[in-house]
Amino acid sequence: MQQYADIELSLHKFDTGRYSVQFRFSQPKSEADIGLGQDKPAWVELNPESDAFDASEPEPDTYGKALSDALFADPALRTAFLQARASAQGQNLPLRLRLWMSASAPELHKLRWELLRDPQDNSPLTTNENIYFSRYFSSLDWRPVHLRQKGHLRALAAVANPSDLANYKLAPVDVAGELERARTGLADIRLAELPSKGKPASADQIIETLRAENSDILYLVCHGLMANGRALLYLEGPDGKREVVSGDDFALRIKELQNPPRLAMLVSCQSAGNGTGEALAAIGPRLVEAGIPAVIAMQANLRMDTAAQFLPVFFRELQKDGQIDRALAVARGAVRKQPDYWAPVLFMRLKSGRLWYTPGFSSREGGSDYQTEVRYINRARCTPIIGPGLLESLLGPNTDIARAWADAFRYPMAPFDRDALPKVAQYLSTDKGEAVPFDEYEEIVQRTLRKNFGSELPVETANRKWVEPDALLEAIGKKRRESNPMDAYRILAAIPFPIYITANPDRLLEDALEEAGRKPEVMVSPWNATLASRKTIFDLEPGYEPSAERPLVFYLFGRWNDRGSLVLTEDEYIKYLIGFTSNKAFVPEQVRLALSDTLLLFLGFQTDEWAFRVIFHSILAQAGSELLGQYAHIAVQIEPQDERTLEPLRARRYLEKYFIKGANINLFWGRAEDYLTGLMQKWSEG
C-alpha cells in the first residue's frame, strides 16, 4: 500500500478578511502529528472580493502568486510547510495536501485554490505529481465509506444532450464520443450507460440506474450553470428536450440512495461554482454534503479540448491504484499549458484518497503465504473466530441497523454514536423497554432478507407473515453455498477446524457443516447464571473431544433461537465480560485452550467495535493467554473502510500493544471472503 506524508491546512474565520490557520503534518512512520496553530495560531489576511482575485478570467501566474503570498504570509506557517515538504522529499514520500475551509468561512471556496504556487520557488503546486491536492470537505452523512475491490466496481456514464440545446445557444454534446471516452477510461469496471435503449439521461433514470447497479462511480456529462445563486443541470426529459434540474434536488435524491456512489466526475460547466456568489451552492459541494465522498467538478466553463486531454489521463492513472487525488494531480499536470488547467476541483472526505482496495497483508515483510495457517490447521491448533462481517452480504453492516434505529427512534446522543449498534440498542432498551431491541432486531432481519432475497425463498416460507430468522437464512444460505464455491461458510466447513467460535447469532455455519457431512455440536457461552446452569455436550458426554468429524460451534454472544443468550445492548456486553470472566469454570477446557494456545483467525471484525474489544478482553482473561506470543503470527482480517485503511501500520502496532506483549500480529486488509479464498487454495494444495 502506498505511503505518504500528510498536511492538513484548516482555515477558520476570525473577522472580516482575517482567518486563523491550523497546520497538521503527519508521516507514516511516526506516531506523532506535528501541529501549528492550536496554541498560537497562524493568521491569514485575505479578501476574496479584492481585485487580485477577480474570477472572470484569472491570469494563472498572477492570481496564484497573490493567493499563495496571502496564505503563506505568516513566517511560522511558511516555515512549517517548507519543512514538512522537505521531510517528505527526504523520505521519498508523496505529500498529500488537504485544504479545509471551516463552516465559518464558506466565502473561501470561491477562490481558485488550484492555482496555488510553491512559497519557495513560485512553481505551481497542484500540477506536481508528488503533491496530491484536494479540498477536504465535511458532510452530515455519517455513513462509513466501505471500499470495494477493483474487480467488483461498477460505474454509470450519463451523457445528456437535449434535442433543443440550440434554442438556448448551447453547443450539442457529443454523446457517442463521451460514452466511448468513459468505456476506454473505465475499461476494467462494469459500466452502465445513459441514454440507452430508449432511456434518456434524465434525473429519474440516473437515480434509478445508480440504485439498480449499486454504482461506485457516476460520470455525468451535461451543460450546467450557476443562476441566482443556484446550481442548475440541463438533463434530458422523457421527450428528449431539456430537463432543468436544480442541484439541491439532485443532491437530495443522491442522499436518499442507500449506497451513493463513491466518486462523481461532473463534466459540467460551473459544477464547482463560477467564482462569484455562494460557491457551496454549486452541485459539486452539494453532492459531497449528500454523501458522495469524492467529487470532481468544474469551477468555471471547461474548454472541450481541455476535457479531451484531461479525462483520458485521469482515468488511466485512476486505473493504476485507485488513488483519486494522485490521478488528478497527474491529469492536471498533463493539461498545465491549457488556460483553464485549474478548472477541475476535487472535493473529498476520503481520508485515504482511495476508490478501491487491493486485498492483502499490510506488511510485505511480515505477510503470510498461508503456510503457517495450514501447518496449524493440520495440527488441529488453529481456531477461526467469526465476526459480523460474514453476515454483511446478507443483512448489511450493523452500522446500517444502528443508523436506521437512531433515525426511527430519535436517538439523542452524539452523532458518531449512531453507528454503534450496542449504544443505540441500549437507548431503545432504556427508553422503550428491554424487549424492544430484540424485537426490532428480528423485524429488521426479516424485512431485509425478504426484500433482498425474497425470490430465493420457498413459496411456503415466502407466503408466511412471520418466519424465524434462522429459517429464512437456512433457505438463502443453502442457495448461496450451492452457487458459490468460495462462499465463506462453505470454505469454513470444508477446512477441518475442530472448534469454531462465532460472535454471530445465526446457524449458517451449522448448516454448512452438516452439508459437508460433519456433525457439529453446539454450546452457548455461559456468560450469565441461567446459561451457566445448563448441561452441555461436555456434561452429557464426558469423553467428548472436538474433532474434524464432530466439531464444536461455540456461540460467544448467543443465538437467535435463544433470546436469553443474546448479547445486544451496551449493558449486556459489560455483563458478558464480567460473567464470562467469573464463570470461567463453566467454559470447557478445550475452548479455553483454543483461545489461549492456538493460532486465532479473526474473520469479519472491525477493531473499534464492541464485539471485537470484548472478545479481546475475554481472551486476555483466560489462563495461559501468555502462550499466544509463541505463534508465528495471529491473522486478523479487517473489513476495509476508508478511515481504517489510512494508516495500516499504526493499526498493526496498536493491535500488537492492545492484544498481548510480544504477539506478532499480521493484518490482512480485505473482506473475510478474500482471506478465506486464499487460505482454501493453499490448504487444497496439501
RATA-V885640 format. One record per backbone hydrogen bond with DSSP energy under -0.5 kcal/mol. NH is the residue of the N-H (numbers start at 1). CO is the residue of the C=O. If there is no record, write none. Layout:
# RATA-V885640
NH|CO + NH|CO
This chain:
# RATA-V885640
5|94 + 6|26 + 7|96 + 8|24 + 9|7 + 9|98 + 10|8 + 10|22 + 11|100 + 12|20 + 14|15 + 14|18 + 15|18 + 18|15 + 19|44 + 20|12 + 21|42 + 22|10 + 23|36 + 24|8 + 25|34 + 26|6 + 30|27 + 34|25 + 35|33 + 36|23 + 42|21 + 44|19 + 46|17 + 46|44 + 48|46 + 50|47 + 53|50 + 54|51 + 60|58 + 63|59 + 64|60 + 65|61 + 66|62 + 67|63 + 68|64 + 69|65 + 70|66 + 71|67 + 72|68 + 73|70 + 78|74 + 79|75 + 80|76 + 81|77 + 82|78 + 83|79 + 84|80 + 85|81 + 86|82 + 87|83 + 88|84 + 89|85 + 90|86 + 91|87 + 92|89 + 93|88 + 94|3 + 95|130 + 96|5 + 96|94 + 97|95 + 97|132 + 98|7 + 98|96 + 99|97 + 99|134 + 100|9 + 100|98 + 101|99 + 102|11 + 102|100 + 105|102 + 106|103 + 108|105 + 109|106 + 110|107 + 111|108 + 113|111 + 115|112 + 116|113 + 117|64 + 118|123 + 122|118 + 125|116 + 126|116 + 128|125 + 129|127 + 131|128 + 132|95 + 133|131 + 134|97 + 135|346 + 136|99 + 136|134 + 137|348 + 142|140 + 146|144 + 147|640 + 148|355 + 150|357 + 152|149 + 153|150 + 155|190 + 156|217 + 157|192 + 158|156 + 158|219 + 159|194 + 160|158 + 160|221 + 161|159 + 163|240 + 165|162 + 167|164 + 168|165 + 169|166 + 170|165 + 175|173 + 178|174 + 179|175 + 180|176 + 181|177 + 182|178 + 183|179 + 184|180 + 185|181 + 186|182 + 187|184 + 189|186 + 190|153 + 192|155 + 194|157 + 195|199 + 196|199 + 199|196 + 200|198 + 202|200 + 206|202 + 207|203 + 208|204 + 209|205 + 210|206 + 211|207 + 212|208 + 213|209 + 214|210 + 215|210 + 216|154 + 217|154 + 218|263 + 219|156 + 219|217 + 220|218 + 220|265 + 221|158 + 221|219 + 222|220 + 222|267 + 223|234 + 225|232 + 227|225 + 227|230 + 230|227 + 231|281 + 232|225 + 233|245 + 234|223 + 235|233 + 235|243 + 236|201 + 237|241 + 240|237 + 243|235 + 244|242 + 245|233 + 245|243 + 247|231 + 250|246 + 251|247 + 252|248 + 253|249 + 254|250 + 255|251 + 256|252 + 257|254 + 262|216 + 263|216 + 264|294 + 265|218 + 266|264 + 266|296 + 267|220 + 267|265 + 268|266 + 270|300 + 271|268 + 272|273 + 272|298 + 273|270 + 279|277 + 281|278 + 282|279 + 284|271 + 286|282 + 287|283 + 288|284 + 289|285 + 290|286 + 291|287 + 291|288 + 292|287 + 293|291 + 294|262 + 295|347 + 296|264 + 297|295 + 297|345 + 298|268 + 299|343 + 302|300 + 307|303 + 308|304 + 309|305 + 310|306 + 311|307 + 313|309 + 314|310 + 315|311 + 316|312 + 317|313 + 318|314 + 319|315 + 320|316 + 320|317 + 321|317 + 322|318 + 324|322 + 324|353 + 327|323 + 328|324 + 329|325 + 330|326 + 331|327 + 332|328 + 333|329 + 334|330 + 335|331 + 335|332 + 336|333 + 338|335 + 341|338 + 343|340 + 345|297 + 347|295 + 347|345 + 348|135 + 348|346 + 349|293 + 350|293 + 351|349 + 355|322 + 357|148 + 359|357 + 360|669 + 362|667 + 367|363 + 374|370 + 375|371 + 376|372 + 377|373 + 378|374 + 379|375 + 380|377 + 381|376 + 383|599 + 384|499 + 385|601 + 386|384 + 386|501 + 387|603 + 389|604 + 390|387 + 391|388 + 392|388 + 392|389 + 394|391 + 395|391 + 396|392 + 400|397 + 401|397 + 402|398 + 403|399 + 404|400 + 405|401 + 406|402 + 407|403 + 408|404 + 409|405 + 410|407 + 411|406 + 417|414 + 418|415 + 419|416 + 420|417 + 421|419 + 424|420 + 425|421 + 426|422 + 427|423 + 428|424 + 429|425 + 430|426 + 431|427 + 432|428 + 433|428 + 433|429 + 436|433 + 437|433 + 439|435 + 440|436 + 441|437 + 442|438 + 443|439 + 444|440 + 445|441 + 446|442 + 447|443 + 448|444 + 449|445 + 450|446 + 451|447 + 452|448 + 453|449 + 454|450 + 456|453 + 457|454 + 461|458 + 462|458 + 463|459 + 464|461 + 471|468 + 472|468 + 473|469 + 474|470 + 475|471 + 476|472 + 477|473 + 478|474 + 479|475 + 480|476 + 481|477 + 482|478 + 483|479 + 484|480 + 487|484 + 491|487 + 492|488 + 493|489 + 494|490 + 495|491 + 497|495 + 500|552 + 501|384 + 502|554 + 503|386 + 511|507 + 512|508 + 513|509 + 514|510 + 515|511 + 516|512 + 517|514 + 518|513 + 519|549 + 520|518 + 521|551 + 523|553 + 525|555 + 527|525 + 532|528 + 533|529 + 534|531 + 539|536 + 540|536 + 541|537 + 544|541 + 547|550 + 552|498 + 553|521 + 554|500 + 554|552 + 555|523 + 555|553 + 556|502 + 556|554 + 557|502 + 559|562 + 560|505 + 562|559 + 565|562 + 566|562 + 566|563 + 567|557 + 568|566 + 570|422 + 573|569 + 574|570 + 575|571 + 576|572 + 577|573 + 578|574 + 579|575 + 580|576 + 581|577 + 582|578 + 583|579 + 584|581 + 586|583 + 587|584 + 588|586 + 591|588 + 592|588 + 593|589 + 594|590 + 595|591 + 596|592 + 597|593 + 599|381 + 601|383 + 602|600 + 602|635 + 603|385 + 603|601 + 604|602 + 605|637 + 609|606 + 613|609 + 614|610 + 615|611 + 616|612 + 617|613 + 618|614 + 619|615 + 620|616 + 621|617 + 622|619 + 625|622 + 627|624 + 628|625 + 629|626 + 630|627 + 631|628 + 634|664 + 635|600 + 636|666 + 637|602 + 638|636 + 638|668 + 639|605 + 642|145 + 644|641 + 645|641 + 645|642 + 648|645 + 651|647 + 652|648 + 653|649 + 654|650 + 655|651 + 656|652 + 657|653 + 658|654 + 659|655 + 660|656 + 663|660 + 665|663 + 666|634 + 667|665 + 668|636 + 669|360 + 669|667 + 670|638 + 670|668 + 675|671 + 676|672 + 677|673 + 678|674 + 679|675 + 680|676 + 681|677 + 682|678 + 683|679 + 684|680 + 685|681 + 686|683
